[in-house]
């Protein structure tokens, strides 16, 4: 460090509170920095920040991911504005590395104040339960300003950020589990946006049929089922790594493998909120789509959505704006996109979920799929107000509550046997490996943030 005030001139700070370097995870290059809370509380100084920036810049230059282990008490107060400048320099490097190399943050201790914004700008945030927390202002400040009494865990602990705020993507019981999970997760990611991504050896063959998929979706359109069961039967066995599994459970996001190659998975989950799209689900899925697109990872979408979640809370909190984020992300994505409609695809939500109209490459429907503006009962009550609702509902269901009309229009490429879903997707992904879609020339798009 270079500080001289408050007795710092005579203070020896080993490594300035952060360890940086590079290494290999399963033979693939990675750059790492780890804050050391035993050295001045892991506080960030000018030199501390420069060490982090140096490793991040080198990672960007050579095309390798960055993993940061955060365990810091915040800015080093003795350095004043120099520490704040160091934070800003790190923030800038986070932005410049974004979309170039994957950035992963592990919160393994305190992360408070301005320090939270560096992890917030990385691609994925993992936390350790009961020993890590993130917040902009701590419990004492909250009590002073709002007179609320709250613990560190309740304000910014792992459970809070993985279930309520959506700041963190996964949480684990202890430091060892966090590190092991990070190593496993690393195997799904390409080294950079120019890297083709890892290919893992698998014994799961392309032509594996899954007859149980023919009976997994209930005949009753109002009954829920767990979409993760569908996903696990289609992708390589035991390959699904969920992202944000405890936030917005009405949509599933994660990474999986098809024939050993990484795919991003996004799927409505009828087991929660009937699979409706709401604000949290839209933001969660949009983030996933944009990451996959940035790093050339194919997107596999499973659709069973009755529409956007109605209600004054959703409307007042901006479901229009937030729902548009997912629509924008899918429309902008140029990577291979394969979509399977398992049951319902109603209204605007049908359009949003990687429909053919948003440049979906291959769009399929299972035989019992319903693609329509809305459910039969609701549509009939509007069209035939005061008429024979039961009779007209049956007629409407026969004409529109099936995938045939969409297939005739070319909005669905094929109506497939559910058991053959894996086979078709594997074939399509192989076909799309050489996909090259030219983009409109512009500085950048303006996503509805």
Secondary structure, 3 states (H helix, E strand, C coil): CCCCHHHHHHCCCHHHHEEEEEEEECCEEEEEEEECCCCHHHCECHHHHHHHHHHHHHHHHHCCEEEEEECCCCECHHHCHHHHHHHHHHHHHHHHHCCCCCEEEEECCEEEHHHHHHHHCCCEEEEECCCCEEECCCHHHHHHHHCCCCCHHHHHEHHHHHHCCCCCCEEECCHHHHHHHHHHHHCCCCCCCCCCCCECCCCCCCCCCCCCHHHHCCCCCCCCCCHHHHHHHHCCCCCCEEECCCCCCCEEEEEEEECCEEEEEEEECCCCHHHCECHHHHHHHHHHHHHHHHCCCEEEEEEEECCECCCHHHHHCCHHHHHHHHHHHHHHCCCCEEEEEEEEEEHHHHHHCCCHHHCCCEEEEECCCEEECCCHHHHHHHHCCCCCHHHHHHHHHHHHCCCHHHHHHCCCCEEECHHHHHHHHHHHHHHHHHCCCCCCCCCCCCCCC
